[in-house]
Amino acid sequence: MKMSDAEVKGLIDEMDYHNNGKINYSEFLSATLNLQKFLTDQRLMAIFAQFDTDNSHKITEENIYFAMQKLGHEIPRNEIHDMIKKHDLTNDGVLSFEEFKAIFVDSRG
């Protein structure tokens, strides 16, 4: 399942509770609780692919920054760094699909 830029932008807009054009980490985590019911592996892979801007099968800090910028949103680089560090289970500085998926699966309870 491929999501269009408009569909991804719609998801991002839903996360931006402060309506300031920026997604902070707490907004991201809060949104995962609302979206978790709808996120199948196929949908998660489609979202992952939108952030894997260089098709490396990994998400880097630069990938997230670039993808969010392309969607018209800005996340401070220090928040991106902290998010990857928190969820990077292999400590290789990037997120694999399984690590990305765990962000959502772990919040399902």
C-alpha positions in Angstrom: 0.0 0.0 0.0 1.5 3.3 -1.1 0.4 6.4 0.6 0.4 9.7 -1.3 2.1 12.8 0.0 -1.3 14.2 0.7 -2.3 11.2 2.8 0.9 11.3 4.8 0.4 15.1 5.2 -3.1 14.4 6.5 -1.7 12.1 9.1 0.9 14.6 10.1 -1.7 17.4 10.4 -3.8 15.2 12.7 -0.8 14.8 15.0 -0.1 18.6 15.2 -2.4 19.3 18.1 -0.9 22.7 18.7 -1.5 23.7 15.1 1.9 25.3 14.9 3.2 23.4 11.9 5.5 21.4 14.0 5.2 17.9 15.5 6.9 17.5 18.9 7.6 14.2 20.4 4.7 14.2 22.8 2.3 14.9 19.9 3.8 12.0 18.0 3.4 9.6 20.9 -0.2 10.8 21.6 -1.1 10.3 17.9 0.2 6.7 18.0 -2.4 5.9 20.7 -5.2 7.1 18.4 -3.8 5.5 15.2 -2.8 2.1 16.7 -6.1 0.5 15.9 -5.8 1.3 12.2 -2.1 0.5 11.6 -1.6 -2.8 10.0 1.8 -4.0 9.0 1.0 -3.0 5.4 0.1 0.6 6.5 3.1 0.8 8.8 5.3 -0.2 5.9 3.8 2.4 3.7 4.4 5.1 6.4 7.9 3.7 6.9 8.6 4.0 3.2 7.6 7.7 3.2 10.3 8.4 5.8 12.9 6.1 4.2 13.6 8.9 1.7 16.8 7.3 0.3 15.3 3.7 0.1 18.0 2.3 2.4 15.4 0.3 4.4 16.5 2.3 7.4 15.3 5.6 8.7 18.0 8.1 9.6 17.7 11.5 11.4 18.2 13.1 8.0 15.4 11.0 6.5 12.9 12.2 9.1 14.0 15.8 8.8 13.8 15.7 5.0 10.4 13.9 4.9 8.8 16.2 7.4 10.2 19.3 5.6 8.8 18.0 2.4 5.4 17.7 4.1 5.7 21.3 5.3 6.4 20.4 8.9 9.5 21.0 11.0 10.7 18.9 13.9 13.7 20.2 15.8 16.7 18.1 15.0 17.3 17.4 18.7 13.8 15.9 19.1 14.5 13.7 16.0 17.8 12.6 17.5 16.1 11.8 20.9 13.3 9.9 19.2 15.7 7.7 17.2 18.0 7.2 20.2 15.0 6.1 22.3 13.7 3.6 19.7 17.0 2.4 18.2 17.1 -1.0 19.9 20.3 -2.1 18.0 22.1 1.2 18.8 23.2 1.7 15.2 21.9 5.2 14.9 19.0 4.4 12.6 15.5 2.8 12.7 14.8 -0.5 11.0 11.2 -1.3 10.0 11.0 -3.6 13.1 12.2 -0.8 15.4 9.8 1.6 13.7 6.9 -0.9 14.1 7.8 -1.4 17.8 7.0 2.3 18.4 3.4 1.6 17.5 3.1 -2.0 18.7 4.5 -1.3 22.1 2.0 1.4 22.7 -0.9 -0.9 22.0 -0.6 -2.5 25.4 
